[in-house]
């Protein structure tokens, strides 16, 4: 089995053999080619989709492709292996990479709060972090923020250890959390958008716990790049940051911008 340490080591080895052409591609009429590796296709990455759909990346000189890596840890090997230039995932993944020798830096804040909710049956008595004691929580498979965030909340806010309090994490593939609550295998599911809306519309569940309200503002998701990409392509990296900032400003000014674009993703 390949563990986190080996994953980073293999990625570093791949990066050492990638020529410079593996970083930002040659400029075209549409701009410098760039691959943005997102962890998963999630509603909280809305600024990426708005920037792509409304031509903001192109406006700032980038011919950008947004590609889903398939997991919270997977954008890192994409970056270190030279198959993408910018990754979007939990900042904890960049910390893990640096600890193992990867030269990764965060360049922009994508999500400034915990965009995660707990959903359960209507009438559920689960309303607070303390109510998670003794419950089974349906989550994505480790490593996942759907496990890490409630664990942190229980320890830091609830002041109790999840294992000692009888909390069980039911780790499932993407999209299976709501079904686990519906069929009784779990008391509550922790999920992002759009899974929360799907749980409401198709499974009859409702959001009963907001981790953003419980924990408060923080840097939940960041954009990151290797030090080599940043040093060699400062104009393009800044262009990415400018496009993201513009997309976020547009969404804050008019919420329908996100709603309209999200329907396409």
C-alpha positions in Angstrom: 0.0 0.0 0.0 1.3 3.5 -0.9 1.1 5.7 2.2 1.2 9.5 2.3 5.0 9.6 2.6 5.5 7.3 -0.5 3.0 9.3 -2.5 4.9 12.5 -1.9 8.2 10.8 -2.6 7.0 9.4 -5.9 5.7 12.8 -6.9 9.0 14.5 -6.1 10.8 11.9 -8.3 8.4 12.6 -11.1 8.9 16.3 -10.8 12.6 15.9 -11.1 12.3 14.3 -14.5 9.7 16.8 -16.0 11.1 19.4 -18.4 10.2 23.0 -18.1 7.5 22.5 -20.8 5.6 20.5 -18.1 4.8 23.7 -16.4 2.9 26.6 -18.0 2.4 25.7 -21.6 3.3 28.0 -24.5 1.2 31.1 -25.0 -1.6 30.9 -27.6 -4.2 33.3 -28.8 -6.2 32.3 -25.7 -3.3 32.9 -23.3 -0.8 30.8 -21.4 -2.0 27.3 -21.0 -2.6 26.2 -17.4 -4.1 23.2 -15.7 -5.9 23.8 -12.4 -6.2 20.6 -10.4 -9.1 20.8 -8.0 -9.6 18.1 -5.4 -13.2 17.4 -6.3 -16.0 19.1 -8.1 -17.6 21.0 -5.2 -19.9 24.0 -4.9 -17.4 25.7 -2.6 -14.9 26.0 -5.4 -17.4 28.3 -7.1 -14.8 31.1 -7.8 -13.0 28.7 -10.1 -16.1 27.9 -12.1 -17.1 31.6 -12.3 -13.7 32.6 -13.4 -13.6 29.9 -16.1 -17.2 30.3 -17.3 -17.2 34.1 -17.5 -13.9 34.4 -19.2 -12.0 35.9 -16.3 -9.0 33.6 -16.7 -8.8 34.5 -20.4 -9.1 38.2 -19.4 -6.0 37.8 -17.3 -4.0 36.0 -20.0 -4.7 32.4 -19.2 -6.0 29.5 -21.3 -7.2 27.6 -18.2 -8.5 24.0 -17.8 -10.1 23.0 -14.5 -9.5 19.3 -13.9 -10.8 17.2 -10.9 -8.0 15.1 -9.3 -10.5 12.8 -7.4 -9.5 13.4 -3.8 -8.3 15.9 -1.2 -4.7 14.7 -1.3 -4.4 14.2 -5.1 -3.7 17.7 -6.4 -0.3 17.6 -4.7 1.2 14.8 -6.8 -0.3 16.4 -9.9 1.6 19.6 -9.1 4.8 17.9 -8.0 4.7 15.6 -11.1 4.4 18.6 -13.4 0.9 17.6 -14.8 -0.7 20.7 -13.4 0.4 24.2 -12.4 -2.1 25.2 -9.7 -3.9 23.0 -7.2 -7.0 23.8 -5.2 -7.6 21.8 -2.0 -7.2 21.9 1.8 -4.1 23.9 2.8 -3.3 21.0 5.1 -2.2 19.1 2.0 0.4 21.7 1.2 1.7 21.5 4.8 2.0 17.7 4.5 3.9 18.1 1.2 6.3 20.6 2.7 6.9 18.3 5.6 7.9 15.6 3.2 10.2 17.8 1.2 7.8 19.2 -1.5 8.4 22.8 -2.4 4.7 24.0 -2.4 3.4 27.4 -1.5 -0.2 28.7 -1.0 -1.0 31.6 -3.3 -4.7 32.4 -2.8 -7.6 31.8 -0.4 -10.4 30.1 -2.2 -12.8 29.4 0.7 -12.7 31.5 3.9 -15.0 29.3 6.1 -15.9 25.7 6.7 -18.4 25.1 3.8 -19.7 21.9 5.4 -23.0 20.9 7.0 -24.4 18.0 8.8 -27.7 16.6 7.3 -30.2 14.4 9.0 -33.9 13.5 9.0 -36.3 16.4 9.8 -36.9 16.5 13.5 -33.4 15.2 14.3 -32.3 16.1 17.8 -28.8 16.8 16.5 -28.4 20.6 16.7 -25.0 21.2 18.3 -21.5 19.7 18.2 -22.2 18.1 21.6 -25.2 16.2 20.1 -22.7 14.2 18.0 -21.8 12.1 21.0 -22.6 8.4 20.4 -23.7 9.0 16.8 -22.7 7.4 13.5 -21.5 10.0 11.0 -21.5 9.2 7.3 -18.5 10.7 5.6 -16.2 10.5 2.6 -13.3 8.1 2.8 -10.1 9.2 4.7 -8.4 11.5 4.2 -11.3 13.9 4.0 -12.4 17.1 5.6 -15.8 15.4 6.2 -13.9 13.5 8.9 -11.3 16.0 10.0 -13.7 18.9 10.5 -16.2 17.2 12.8 -13.2 15.6 14.7 -11.7 19.0 15.2 -15.0 20.5 16.2 -15.7 17.8 18.8 -12.2 18.2 20.3 -11.8 22.0 20.1 -15.4 23.1 20.6 -17.2 20.2 22.2 -14.2 19.4 24.4 -14.6 15.7 24.0 -12.7 12.9 22.2 -14.9 11.4 19.5 -13.8 7.8 20.1 -14.2 8.0 23.8 -17.7 9.5 23.3 -18.8 6.6 21.1 -18.7 8.5 17.8 -18.4 6.2 14.7 -17.3 7.4 11.2 -18.9 5.5 8.4 -16.6 6.1 5.4 -18.3 5.9 2.0 -17.7 6.8 -1.6 -18.7 10.2 -3.0 -22.5 10.6 -3.1 -23.3 7.8 -0.7 -23.6 9.8 2.5 -27.3 10.8 2.2 -28.4 7.3 1.4 -26.6 6.0 4.6 -28.8 8.4 6.7 -31.9 7.5 4.8 -31.5 3.7 5.3 -30.5 4.1 9.0 -26.8 3.2 8.8 -25.9 6.7 10.0 -27.5 9.3 12.2 -26.0 12.2 10.3 -23.9 12.9 7.2 -21.2 15.5 6.9 -21.1 16.9 3.3 -20.4 19.8 1.1 -22.6 21.4 -1.5 -23.9 20.1 -3.8 -24.4 17.0 -1.8 -26.4 18.8 0.8 -29.0 20.1 -1.7 -29.2 16.6 -3.2 -29.8 15.2 0.2 -32.7 17.7 0.7 -34.3 17.3 -2.7 -33.9 13.6 -3.3 -33.6 12.0 0.1 -35.9 14.2 2.2 -33.1 15.2 4.7 -32.3 18.7 6.0 -29.2 20.5 7.2 -29.2 20.5 11.0 -25.6 21.6 11.8 -23.5 24.3 10.2 -19.8 23.8 10.9 -19.1 27.4 9.6 -21.3 28.8 12.3 -19.7 26.5 14.9 -16.1 27.1 14.0 -16.1 30.6 12.5 -13.9 32.1 9.8 -10.7 30.3 8.7 -8.7 29.5 5.6 -10.5 26.3 4.6 -9.4 25.9 0.9 -6.4 27.5 -0.9 -4.8 27.6 -4.3 -1.2 26.4 -4.3 1.7 26.0 -6.7 5.3 24.7 -6.6 8.0 27.2 -5.9 9.4 26.7 -9.4 6.1 27.5 -11.1 5.8 30.6 -9.0 9.3 31.8 -9.6 9.2 31.0 -13.3 5.8 32.3 -14.1 5.0 35.3 -11.8 2.8 37.0 -14.3 0.6 33.9 -14.9 0.3 33.2 -11.2 -0.7 36.7 -10.5 -3.2 36.5 -13.4 -4.8 33.5 -11.7 -5.0 35.3 -8.4 -6.5 38.4 -10.1 -9.1 36.2 -11.9 -10.1 34.5 -8.6 -10.4 37.8 -6.8 -12.6 39.2 -9.5 -14.8 36.2 -9.5 -15.2 36.3 -5.7 -16.1 40.0 -5.9 -18.8 39.3 -8.5 -20.3 36.6 -6.4 -20.4 38.8 -3.3 -22.1 41.6 -5.2 -24.6 39.3 -6.9 -25.3 35.8 -5.6 -27.1 34.8 -8.8 -23.7 34.8 -10.5 -22.8 31.6 -8.6 -26.2 30.1 -9.0 -26.3 30.5 -12.8 -22.7 29.2 -13.3 -23.1 26.3 -10.8 -25.9 24.8 -12.8 -23.4 24.1 -15.5 -21.0 22.2 -13.2 
